[in-house]
Amino acid sequence: MQASTFDFAITVIGPVLVLLIMGNVLLRAKLINDEFVATGSKLVFTVALPALLFISISQADFSKAANPVLIITGLTGTLGYFLLLMLASHLMVPNRQATGVVTQGGFRANMGIIGLAYCAQTYGSDGLAAASVYLGMVTILFNVLSVFILNFYQEGKRSLTSQIKGILKNPLIIAIVIALPFSYFDWRLPVLLTTTGEYFAQLTLPLALLCTGASLRFRSFSADWFNISVSSLSKCVFYPAVMVGVAYVAGLRGMPLGIVLLMTIAPTAAASYVMVRTLGGDYRLAASIIAITTVLSLPLTIAAFDFLSGQGLL
């Protein structure tokens, strides 16, 4: 392992892993409970994470934050991969109640918590700003594709119109949209607002990772091992490999290529569980996919970063 990769493992993956474990340990020790996790997760989504995105984007160089090649790569690559994954899942997963869950779990990355944590620790404020804009654009696509695939296979239905309304009310999307003009026109906020926003921003990732760790549920996987394996390998191996390949062909190198890797190799998003349960799907399978991809993604992230660093691409 190269020195740079060792540093990456210790300084980037290490803190993320420790906080995830701490969240689970604190829950088992009953120092926090499910109510705390639910409340903390809501606080992160509605206040802390939007504050982090707004502060990081509004204070960043617009040319670095809004990288059009990076954003287009994320959108086109994700859409193309989704179509291939949908076809593969349809052929490989005979249980139609599980097909949509496997497909969603196989591409929907936890960019808002773990992906941003990776990018912030690896590339600092510039990387966090660029990753935040990437997050905003690709998250919209994630939501639309997830609703489509789950509606296609599940008995429960949620209209695309209601999903679009939800996107327009999404605090993360609102924060990004408001922040972009501040970055573009180099507007400066009052010190009071900046300092207050930074306090909320500093709260985001530790609380989010603790809540994520506490929400992980491991159970017997014997009945679902094939479906879990298909979805986990897709999410942690094939999706990031395809996306990095698309980014490489698009000419991305250095930090932008690293952002694509770190955002796509993040484990399956916790939001996938909520959406599956809302639509009446196999939420236990969804929870298992989240748990397994969280464990699997950590060593694979180190290995992928080591490989790309060794090729001189990062």
N, C-alpha and C positions, 0 to 999 in steps of 0.2 A: 504493500500500500504506500503510495506517495505521501510525502509530508503534508502537501496541501489537502489531500483526501483525509488524512488522519485529523488534521485541524478541522475539516468540515464535519467529520463524524463526531468530534468532541464538542465543538462550539455550536453546531447547527442541529444535528440529530440528537445529541445528548440531552440538551435541555427539553426538547420536545418529548422525548421518551420518558424522562424523569417526571415531567408534569402529568403526562398521561397515566403513568403508574401511580403517582401521588393521588390523582383523582379517584382511581379505583380503590386504593388503600384507605383513603379518608372515608369513602362510602362504606367500606366493609367494617371500618373501625367506628362507624356511626358518628363521626365528627361532622359529616355532612349527610344529607338525605336526599331522596328523590325530589322533594319540594324545593330544596336549595338548588339542585341541578336544573330543574325546570325554570325557576326564577332567574338564576344566573344566566342560563342560555338565552332567555328572553331579553335580559338586560344587555347582553353582548350584541344580539341581533338588532335591537331597536335603538340603542344609544351608543355603546362603546365602539363597536365595529364601524358604524357610520362615521363616528368622530375620527377614528383612525384613518379611514379612507379619505375623508375630507381634508384632514390636516396634511397627510402625506402627499396628496395630489395638488392641493392649493398652493403649497410651498415649493413644489418641484418645478424644474425646467420643463415647459410644455413639450418641447421637442423630444425629451427623454421619456416623459410620462405617456404621451399619446403616440406610440410607435405604430404607424398604419400597417407596416408589413407584419409586425408581431400580432396585431389584432386580426388581420385578414387570415393569417396562418392559423390562428386559434379557431376561427369560425369555420373556415373551409375544411380544415383538417378534421375537426370534430364532427362536422356534418357527414363527410365522406366515411369516416370510421364508423359512425353510428349506423349508416346504411349497411355496411359490411357486417357489423356485429348483429344487427337485426336479422339479416339473412342467415348467418351462422347459428344464432340462437334458435331460430325457427326450425332449422334442420336438426339441431343437436338436442334440443330440450322438448321432449314430446308432451310434457304436462303443460298445457297452455296457461294454467293459472300461475306457473312459475316462469314462463318464457319472458314476460314483460319485466318481471323482477330481476331476472338474470341479466337482461339487456341493460336496464337502467344501472344496475350495480356495476356493470362492466365498463362504463365510461364516465359516470357522473362523479367527478373528483371533489374532494373536500378542499377547495381552493381558498375559501374564505377564512379558514382557521389554520389548518396545517400548511397549505400551500403558501399563504402569506407569511407564516412564521418562518418557513424555509427561506423565502426570498428576502425577508427583512434581516435575518441573521447572516445571510450569505452576501448580500449586495448593499445593505444599508438603505438609506432614505431614497436614493434614486431607483434602486431595485424594487422597493416597496411601492413607490408611485407607479412605475410601469406595470408592475404586477396587479395593482389595484384597478387600473383601467382595463387591462386584459380580463380580470375577474368580472368586472361589470358587464362587458360585452358578451363573454362566453357564458356567464350565468343565465342571461336571458335565453340563449340557445339551449342550455341544459334544461331549463324549465319547460320550454315548448316541446322539446323532444321527449322528455320524461312523461309529460301529460299525454302526448300522442301514443307512445308505446304502451303505457299502462291502460289507457282507454281502449287500445286496439285488442288487448288480451284479457282485461279484467271485466267482470260483470258490472262493477261500480263505475259510474261515469262522472267525469268532471269536464265541463265545457271549456273549450279553448278560450272563449270570450272571458269567462271568469278568471282564467289563468292570466290572460293579458292584463285584466284589471289589477290582479294581484302583483304583477310585475311593475305596473305603474305606481303602485303604493309601496313597493319594496324600499325600505329605508336605505339599503346599500346602494341601489340604483339612484335614488334621489340624491344621496350624498355625493356620488360621483358626478352626476350631471351638474350640480351646483358648484362643485369644486373646479371643474374644467375651465370656466371663464376666469376664475381667480389665477389659475396657472397660466392661461394664455395671455391675459392682459397684465400679468404680474401685479395684481392687486394685493395689498397687504392688509391683514386683519389687525384690529386693536390688540395690544399686548394682553389685555385681560382675557379676550376670547381665545387667543392663541394658546395661552398658558392653561386655561381651563380645558380646552380641547385636547391638549397634550396629556393632561392628567387622565382624561377618559381614554385616550389612545393607549397610554401605558397600562391601563387596566385590562385591555382587550385580550391579548394573546394568553397571558397566564390564566385568567378566569375561563376563557374559552377552552383551553387545553385541559384544565382541571375538570370542567363539566363534561368534555368529550370522553376523558378517561373514566369518569364515574358512570357514564351512560353505556359503556361497552358491556355487552351481554354475551357470555360464552356458554354454550350448551352442547349437548350431544349432536354431532354432525353426521352420524352414520346414515340417516335417511336421506340427507340432502348433499352428501359429499360431492356428487358429480356436478350438480348445479352450482354449488359454492365454488368448486374448483374452476369451472368454466368462467364464472363471473370474476373471480379473484385473479386468475391469470390474465384475463382480458384487461382488467383495471390496472394491475400492477406491472404487467410486462408488455402486452401488445399495444395498448393505447398509448403509453408514453413512448414506446419505440417508434410507432408510426408517426406520432406528432413530432418527435425530434427529427425523424427522417424528412418530413415535410418542411420543417423549419430550416433544416440544412440545405435542402434544394432551393428554398426561398432566399437563401443567402444570409441567414441569421447566424451570427457567431458571438462569442463572448457572453455578456450579460443577457441579451435577449434570448439566446439559445438556452442558457441556464434557466431562465424564467419558464420557458416552455417545458423543460424537463421537470422542474420542481413543482410546477402547478399541475401537471398531468400525472405525475407519479404519486401524488398525494392519494391517500385511501378513499374509498367510497364515502360520499357526503352523508352526514347524518340526516339531512333533509330527505334523502331517498326513502328512509324508513317511514317518515311522517306521511309522505305522499302515498306510499303503498298501503299504509293502514287506512288512510282516508278513503281510498278507492276500493277497500275491501279485499286487497290482495294478501299474499302470504307474507305477513310482516315479520314472522319469525325467521324466514329465509332471508329477508332484507337485513334484519339485525345481525344474523350470522355473517353475511357478506361484509358488512361494515367492520365487524370485529376481526375477521380473518385478514381483510385487506389492510387494516391498521397495523397489525403485527407484521404482515408480509412486506409492506411497503418500506419499512425503516431500513432493513439491511439492503434491499434492492436499490434504494435511493443512494446509499453509500457506494454500492458497486457501480451504478450507472454514472455517478459523478466522477468516480475514479477512472472509469473507461474514457469518458469524454475529455477529462482533464489530461489523461495520457496521450490523447490524440491532438492535444493543443487546441481544442475547440472552445474551451471555457476560460 
